[in-house]
Amino acid sequence: MTTSTGSPSPHTPAAHISPLHIAAIGTLLLMNVYAPQALLPLLAQEFAVGTAQVGTVIGSTTLAVALASPAAGLLADALGRRRVMLGAFALLLLPCLLAASAARFLQGLLIPLVMVAVTAYLAEEVPRWQFGRTLTAYVAGTVLGGFLGRFMSGLVAHGGDWHPAFEVLLLTNLLGLALVWRLPAETHFRPQRSRWRTRVTLAAHLRNRQLLSVGVAGFLILFVLVAVFNTVPFRLAAPPYHLGPGPLGLIFAVYLLGVVVTPATAPLLQRRGPGFVMRAAAGTGLLGLGLTLLSPLAVIVAGLALASTGVFMAQAAAQTLVQQSVRSGRSLAGGLYNFTYYSGGAAASVVAGLAFDAGGWARVVALCAAAWALLLALSVWVRRTAAEPFQVR
């Protein structure tokens, strides 16, 4: 398939946008999403709840991200990418002062304002030849943020008090606000504030087979990630491992592999296309899941590294496809993708907990393997059709 459905802008930007700058924004943003994950066994013990119930600490945020993403896309298309990102980071300071489910839900409502705006900002302000490098730098930054959030919270809470973890997030969001402030002003943004035009754009997106297909893929991608990392702390906190919050936070160092793998995916995306990368990601993820069924802790960690690497590769491919699939309403397209992506995370936070309570780690692995198999089947099915959403050339 050609890029007739749209591609990142080929123009020369008014100012240089450093991939490291964008990566740092992604890092600071994603620290908000998964910071409590290393604390789940501690929270379950303190509040005397089960795996599925405590999983809602993560699920409340991912559900809010999903619900708010389409509206966030409309706001960013109407008001401007940079302006929306500034407002979101400023407002993210408020829920950090609270440590409750309501605050986590509020975080989830604000996070997509940055997520959908930053990818559209890059598509419009970065030249085509640099877009893949900059976007994968952003994804790598979100990977690092996923690790740092979990590691930071586990380290801070190792003494038994989990409240200071949210105070650290207050500082990181202040830094995020400063980094967005330093982004170059938009030079190619054209506001879309007409209600009629919004309806037309939304209808076009909902008929866009490539965009819808990658949305389904996004659901499966985050479903796997949240299912694995919401439940593996419970397996490793139990006998024979007996890991506490600090060591559990260190387990999430497997995320650091994604910081290397994700930027390295950019040349592969350029040469072989997102479809190939998506299928390679599924194979890598399935291999990693298989290794986690073995007993040695080192092998489990290696399996988690491969499983998460598959997720990061797939996410880089999916983010590229979202921006390649549209010519206008880029933030709305990103919002629709984030709706399905984070819906997968919200579903996994409950479903995986129920699976773990019912059948242990093996049941979670089977659930995630089924999700990867569905992703593979989807990529093969669309490959045989006239318009292949996973193979944009």
PyMOL commands that set and color helices and strands:
alter all, ss='L'
color gray80, all
select helices_A, chain A and resi 19-47+51-54+56-79+81-91+95-97+101-125+128-159+164-181+195-207+209-237+245-272+274-291+297-324+330-383
alter helices_A, ss='H'
color red, helices_A
deselect
rebuild
show_as cartoon
